[in-house]
Amino acid sequence: MSPLCSDDRRALLELARRSIVEAVRDARVLDFPGPVGALAQPSGAFVTLHRSGQLCGCIGQVWPREALAAIVARCAIAAATKDPRFRPVHAEELPDLEIEVSVLSDLTPIQPEAIEAGRHGLVVARYNQRGVLLPQVAAERGWARERFLQETCAKAGMEPDAWKDPATSLMAFTAEVFSEADFAPRRREQVG
């Protein structure tokens, strides 16, 4: 998928926020018109939520099975309400929520030595175990290639050096990452 234009980025962020507000405040799923253009193209995506600078939810889908807009809407709701690592977002927290969207490239097999920490996101898989880390995770934490591989394996519930096992597959992707902060100043009112 080609890079998204500014209007498409804004539309996805607004869709994510409206989807979260409808789910959290009104306990319903947002009914939105069918997407068009780039937002109708199948693509993997993640929605990451921060509150007061702290991660409070992140859910995504790496395999493009439906339109980008539908994936973003679904993942936004799940990040706010179903990420098992965090308690669900409450309605009074909505104005303080910061939304980030990562639109993923296609997955490609990669050799460990070709991985660029901070540029590539990773999927490690072995049998029924799978772990995914976005490229910005390595960049934010200052991880080099080997540490990034180890942490992705740990996320999958594998031993840290499982990436060396021939039974473990490594797939890489890049991500187009943007957030509401990119379009500040933004009203911090609830949509709806």
Secondary structure, 3 states (H helix, E strand, C coil): CCCCCHHHHHHHHHHHHHHHHHHHHHCCCCCCCCCCHHHHCECCEEEEEEECCEEEEEEEECCCCCEHHHHHHHHHHHHHHCCCCCCCCCHHHHHHEEEEEEEECCCEECCHHHCCECCEEEEEEECCEEEEECHHHHHHHCCCHHHHHHHHHHHCCCCCCHHHCCCCEEEEECEEEEEHHHHCCCCCCCCC
